[in-house]
Amino acid sequence: MVQLADIQKQAKELSEEDRKGLVAYLLHGMSDLPSGPDDEEVEKREAEMDSGTVVPIGHAEFLAQVGRIRR
């Protein structure tokens, strides 16, 4: 039986391009992932930014807020 730790070790040895391909393959196989916002939600958010109701943040700030370090 294949162990998760073995797969993780092998994945670390892959090139970045191959790791991205592996991620895409794994995500494609998951049926319960949200597909993202619909057009109505996008239009609502754009209107909020255009009206000044909300202030957009930059990419670096977004990454910091979700706990990711920019590489």
N, C-alpha and C positions, 0 to 999 in steps of 0.2 A: 504494500500500500504506500502510495506517495504521501509524504508529509508536507504540510504547509511550509515548514522551515526550509526544507530542501528546495521547494519551488522558489521561495524568496531568495535563497542563496544563488540559485541559477539566474534569477531575474536581475540580480545586481551585476552579474557578469555580462549582461547583454549591452549592446550599444544603446545610446539614448533613443535613436530612431526605432530600434527593435522594442525597447521598453514602451514607447508610445504606441506602437502597433499592438503590443500585448494589452495595454490599458484599453485601447479602443475595442479589441476583441472581447475582453471581459465585460466592459460596459454594454456592448451590443447584446450580450447574452442575458442581461438582467432586465426582466420584464416590468418591474415595478418602479422604475426610475421616472421621475417627473420629466416631461418633455420640454419644460421651460414655460415662460409666460406666453399667454395668447396675445393676439394683436390688440385687443381691448385694454389689457393691462399695460402694454408698452405705450399705447397712446395716452393713457391716464398718467403714467410716469413722466412722459415727455411734456405733457401739459403742465404738470406740477413744476418741472424744472424751468419751463418757459415763463411761467407766471411768477417765479421767484419764491413759491411756497416752500420749496426745498432747494438746498444748495448741493449740487453734485460734488462728489469727492474724486480725487485723482486715483489712478491705479495703485500707486505706492501706498496711499492711505487705506485703500480697500484691502490690500494684502495685509497691512499691519492690523487692521480691525478683525480680519478672519484668522489671524495668527499665522500667516505664512510669510516667510522671508523671501524677498526677491532675489533670485539667483542670476 
